[in-house]
């Protein structure tokens, strides 16, 4: 069933688990996420990175929205890391229930202005907006401790940013990185705890690929209710294709595709288990969930169909 991202995050926060948000690029990735979610009776999110949106365009968006609608568990569709107003507007028009307005690459004041504008737009569609302050890097190489700290989310600035933009969810930078961790990850839980005390909206952690289970569990206890996962799922997809295509025996296209789906599904199932969302689908089918999905956090009208 196509779900409200707001409802997914709020229910996860109240019940102390997290929603897995998985980047998908094609049919195989979409099927892997939905299959894993249905098999474990878990809510989940299908995420489209701007590069995937550029590649698949409206067909990929329509496929994900239909897959969410047809699923037997709550699934929402989310535009990830978007910096382009046109893409955000088109995604909202198509029916996505959340977008990430990513101004984290901009100076703080410009990030604030961009996020405030996109939040106003998204709220017209009863959609959730995720934003980011601090800068999540793609690698830890070459950064001093001081440089890493400078990129992290400042708790006091987070308060100002949320109040000024009315954003619905905040992606925090506490030592997490996109892609692979080049050294053992070190998350600043004291910083996360302070952010949680100061702001009362769902928190998001990007760069969940490679984080050990205890760090994920600690993050959830401190208020994180959405994790983004991409690298590990993409890696198993590419490795499966390589193993199958480069093998000695002839391969059927659909057999290769199904093996890739199975490999990705296994990784996704592992993440859903770590996030604590397995078996939680029923929590999103209560009257409270229906109220949230229908009227939204700010009493706005239902999402356009």
N, C-alpha and C positions, 0 to 999 in steps of 0.2 A: 504494500500500500504506500502511495506517495505521502510522505510525512512532512510536517512543518519542522524546519531546522530548529526554530525556537523551541518547539515542544520537545524535540529530542534532547537538546542541551539542558533545558530546565529540568526535565525529568531525571536525566543523568546526574545533574548536580544535586538534586534533592535526595537521590538514592545512592550517592557516592560511588559512581562508576564513570566510565568515559565512553564517548562515541568514537568509533574508528572511522576516519575519513580517508578514503583510498583514491588516489589519482588513477583515472582510467583513460585509455587512449583509443580503445577499439572494442569490438564485440567480445573478444576473449577476456579482456580485463573486466568488462562489465559483468559478464556471466560468472567470473570467479568471485567477485564481491557478493553478488546476489546469492549465488549457490552457498557460499560460506555463511552468509547471514541467515538464510533459510534453514540450513542444516543445524545451526546452533541456536536458532530462535533468538537472534540478536538484531537490534537496530543497527543501522550503518548509514554511511554517506558515500555517494558517488561524487568525486571531485573532478573537475575539468581544469587543468592548467591552461593558461593562455596559449601555449604551444599546441596543446591538444585541440583547443577550440579553433585555432587557425587551421589546423590540419583537417579536422573532421567537420567543422562548421555546423550548420543547422542540423544536418543529418545525425551527427554524434549527439547533439543536445536532445533531439527528439528521441533517439534510441534510449538514452539514459532516463528521460522522463517517463517513457513508456515502460521501461524495465522497473522503475520504481513503482509505478501505478499497478503493475501486474504482480509484484512481489507479495508474498504472504506474510512478510514482516515489514515494519516501518523503515522506509528508505527515503532519504532526501537527496536532492541534487544541488551541488554547490559550485560556484565559480571561484577558483582559487587564484590568489596572487594577481588580480587584475589591476592594471594601471591605466586602462583605456576606457574612457567614458562611454564610447559607442558600444564596446563589448558588454559593459555592465548593463547598459540600457536594453540591448537586444536580449541578453540573458534573462533579465527580469520580465520582458515582454513574452519570452518563450515559456515562462512559468517556473523558473528556478526559485527556490524558497530562501536562498541565501547567496551572498556574494562576499568576497574579500576585496575590499577597497584598499589596495596596498600602496600607501604613500611612504613606506618606511625608507625608501631610497632618497626621499626629499629632505631638505631641511625641516626642522620640527614645525615651524609655522605653516609651511606649505603643505606638509603632511596633514596638519590639523584642518586646514581649509579644504583640501581635497576630500578628506574623510567626511567632514561635515556636509559637504555638497552631495556626496554619494549616499550618505545616510538619509538625507532628506528625500532623495530620489527613491531609494529602496523602500523606505517606509510608505511611500505612496502605493506600493505593491504588496504591502504587508510582509515584506521580506526582511530577513535578518542580515545585518552587516557586521562582518568581522574586520578588524583593523589591526595594525601592528605599530608599536613604537619600540625603539631599540632596533638593531639591525642584525638579523640572523645571517651569518656568513655561510659560505659553502665549504669552507675549510678552516681549520685551526692553524695551518702552517704559517709561520712568520709573524704571528701576533704575540706581543708581550702580554703579561697579565693585566697591565694598565690599559692596553688597547682593547682587550677582551671586555674588561669592565666598562669601558666607555661605550661599547656597543650594546650593553645590556639595558633592559628596561629600568628606568628610574621610577621608583614607586610613587613619589610625589608628583612627578610629571604625568604619570598614568592617571592619577586622580583628575588633574586639570584637563587632560585630553578627553577622558570619558565624559566629564561634565560638559565640555564645550562642544563635543561632536554628537552626543546622544547615541554613540555606537552601542551595539548589542552584545558583542563579544570581543575580547582582546587577546591577540596572540602575543605572548611574552617571550623575551629573550633572557634566558638565565644560564647561558652556557651551552645551549642546544645549537646544533648546526644542521644545515641541509646536506644531504648526501651522506657519504661515509665519514665516520669519526676516525681521524688519523691517529688519535691517541685515546686512551680510556676517557669516556665522557665524564665531566665534572659539572654538576648542576648546582647552582646557588639557591638552595632551598630556603635559606633565611630571607633572601630577596623575594622569592615566591610567596613565602608566608606573609611578608609585609604587604605585598601587592594585594593578596587575598583579604587582608584585614581592612584595607583602605577602599577597595572598590567592590561593588556587589553585582557584577555581571559575570557570565561564564568566561573562564580562561581557557586558552588554547595553547598547545605546545606543538610546534613544528619540529621536524627532524626526529621522529620517533623510531625510525629505522636504526637499529644498533644500540638502543638504550636497554640496559639490563632491566629485568622484571622488577627489582626492588626500587629502582628509580621511577619507573612508571607508577608503581603502587604508592610511593611517597608523594609523587606529583598529584595523583588523584586525591589523596587525603588532604592536600593543601589547595584543592579547588580546581584543578585542571579537569575539564569534562569533555575535551575533544583533543584527539591526537591525529596528526597528519602522517600518513605513511605512503611512501612512493618507492624509494630506492630498492628495498629488499624485494618488493613485488616485481619491479622491472627486471631486476637481476635474474630472478628465477625464470621469468618469461624468456629472456634472451638466452640463458644457458640451456633451457629446454629446446629452443629452436636450434641452437648450435648442435646439441647432442643428436637430435633427431635428423636434421638435414645432412649432417656430416657423417652419419652412420653408413655402414656398408650396404644395407638392404634397402630396396625401394620403399618409399614412404607415401602413404595417402595423406592428402592435405588435411582432411578432417581428423584423421588420427593424430597428426602433429598438433593441430589446434586443440584437441581435447586433452592431450598430455600437457600442453602449456597451461590450459585452464586448471587442470588438476594440481599442477605445481604451484600456481599462484594461489589457488584456493587453500592449499595447505598452509602457506605463509599467513594468509589473511585470517584463517581460523586460529592460528597461534596468537596473532595480535588481538583478536576479539576476546580470547581467553585472558590475556594479560590485562586488557582494559576493563575486565569485569562485567562486560555487557552480555555474555552468554546467558541465555534463558531469560533475558529481561524484556523481550518483545511485548509480553503481556502488559507491562507497566505503561505502555504507550497506547493502550486501548481502553483506558478508563474515561469516565465522564470528564474528569479534570483535563485530560489530554485533549478531548474534543473541544472543550471551551478554549484552551490555548490555541489550538490549531485554527479555530474558527474566528476568533476575535483578536488575537495577537496581544503582545505585551502592552501596547499603547491604545487598545480599544479600536484599532483600525478595522475597516471592513475586510471580509474574506479575500484571499488571494484571487486574482483574476483567473478564469479558466480558459 
